[in-house]
Structure formats: structure tokens, C-alpha cells
């Protein structure tokens, strides 16, 4: 099985190159929302769903319009616009998703409710989109979906782990200046250290 | 922000951004990039300067447009303003400092989603004049850059025995590779927050 197969890309982006623990993206929401398991789980699910959908949309936009040799404008290089286009696609998609959920799946909408607007400024999602085009388009459409699913899943896994640990910490006697953010960041460091053990897997 | 907006002078805004309301240490915003770019001092300086410029100019622009932006789409407009300035900074880096631009990779683009920028345009520039907003943006950018510089000095010195690429430690010093990896960055930031809060305790933690 080559390193570019669906399952390998998925596992590598979820464990070895975890978007949060190895690439530092999505830390703001990670620290703020990992206080209890239920909200952490909801946020993880919402981030994963939005990451996969926007990465695929942006893949189509990038390969269809922006890059040199694209489908519709092969002669022009519009890649300098990618930041603007990507963030608009993400913001637009989140808005649309919110409206659709509110209309057709109100129960799901209320459980996601507060997280959806926050997601537009979640660096993990824009980060996945930008890593996707870092060296031109290195993945095919399916490989991109594996990458996005793995990255989103990695965020989901990490935020749930963190919520579990913080629950256990509630009774712990932590030095006062370290409470809250300080200890959260140090624990993240320890989790990241554990995840470094997966590094060899991605190359193998 | 406090409610007495009319008394806010440029000096008080500068002081709050760098010290009392430091975005990274006190409010814990924008730490994603604070960790990613602090491996070496050079990339940190470039990132800090880029963020200062983007925050300052975005605040200026949003503040100048604040009476014409419709309230309902203001987030979208702010994101567009910010991304335009980030694109300009990115193009400049690619043209004149290609090596650094390559080392920073997608993290320059991620300034768009840095909570500090949107936090300042949304929380300050929409209610204040252009000049004050510009200074507020610069001050918050500088506060961010200072903290990053501290972290990067610690990480580069212990992780490579160098400062700005110049080897300072004697030969027997074995660089601690750990400090250059992701966990090293997390733990350094945790300890810096610990020290700062130990010296100057935060006014109150949010009830959680």
C-alpha cells in the first residue's frame, strides 16, 4: 500500500500530522471550548463536517478557476486571490449550512447552534485549505477528501481527549497562576508528545 | 473595552495593547501562529511585523468605513478587508523575502483567521475613529510580536544554541531538539503564561 492511498493519507493527517498537535491550528477554539465533553464533541463534529465540505469546494474552485492551466481560465494565474476566495467560500458555506439546518433539521441546528458562526474564523479550517495548495495541488480529489476528513477527525479526537482530561483536573490542586489556560497549554504539549510516536508511521 | 471611550488617548491605547490587555498572554488569542512560527527568531520577526501591519491597516480601513458597513454583513466585510491586506503582505514577502516566505508557508495566510485581527476590528475599530483604531491595531500587533519574540528567543537558544542563526553556545552544548518540536512549543508557552501570571495576576478568570 503506497503512502498516497486514501487510508494512509487519512491516518497520516489524523495522527502523525495532527492539525492541532503538530501544526498548531485551531488552538483558540480548542482552549476555549474543551471545558466539557458534550460541547467539545459538538464542536469537533461541526469542524469536521465543515472542513471536508469546504476543502472539496475549494479544491474545485482552485482547479477550475484559480490555478494556471485551470479548467476555465487556463492562461491566467489567479492564485494570489486564493486567500480571499477561500475565506469567502468558507464564510458563505457556513452561512448556507446554518440556514439549511435551521429549516430542515432544527434539532441538529440547535445542538450545533452556537458553534457554527465561530467556525468561520477557526484557523484549522482555513489551514486545511491552505495546506491543500501548499505545493500546488498535490492530491487528487479523493486524496483531498481523505486529507480533509483525517484533519477534521484529528481535531475532533484531540478536543475530546482534552475535554476528558480537563474534567479529571477539576479536583486537582494546580498552582494559581497556572490554572486555566496555562495548564491547558502544557497538557496539550504532553498530548502532542504522545502523538509524536505516530511520526514514523506516516513515512512507512 | 471600557465604556469611557471619549477619554481614550493614543498613549492609553498603546499601553493596553502591549501590556494590560496583551492579546496573547492575557486574552489568549492568536496562539495558533504564536506556536507555529517561533522556531527561529527571523521567522518570528517577519510574522510579528506582518501581523502589526495587517492589524493596523485593517483597523484603519474598517474604522474609516464603519458608518457605511451594513450591520448584518459586517463580519463578511471585515474578513474581506483583512484578507486583502494579508494578500498584499504575502505578495510582498514572496517578491522580496522569498526564503522567509517559504519558511512561513501557509501561516502568513492564516493571519486572516487570527482572532487578534478580527477581535480588534470588531471590538474596537467599529466604534472608534480611524487614527485611534490604527494605533490600537499597531499596539495589539506589537504586544503579540513581543510575546512571540520571547518564546522564539527561548526556543532558538535552547533548541539550537543560536540567536538569529549565530551560534552562541560553546561546542559542548548539545542542542535540545525537543524545544524545536511541537510539544516543546506548547510547553514553553505554558511556562511563559505561568511566569507572567505569577508576576502580574490576571484581574479575574472567566467563570467556567
Interface residues (C-beta under 8 A of the other chain):
Chain A: X21 X22 X23 X24 X25 X26 X27 X28 X31 X35 X80 X81 X82 X83 X84 X87 X88 X91 X120 X121 X122 X123 X125 X126 X127 X130 X131 X134 X175 X176 X177 X178 X179 X180 X181 X182 X183 X184 X185 X186 X188 X189 X190 X192 X193 X196
Chain B: X28 X29 X30 X31 X32 X33 X35 X36 X75 X76 X79 X80 X83 X84 X86 X87 X90 X91 X105 X106 X109 X110 X112 X113 X114 X115 X118 X181 X182 X183 X184 X185 X186 X187 X189 X190 X191 X193 X194 X195 X197 X198 X201 X205 X208
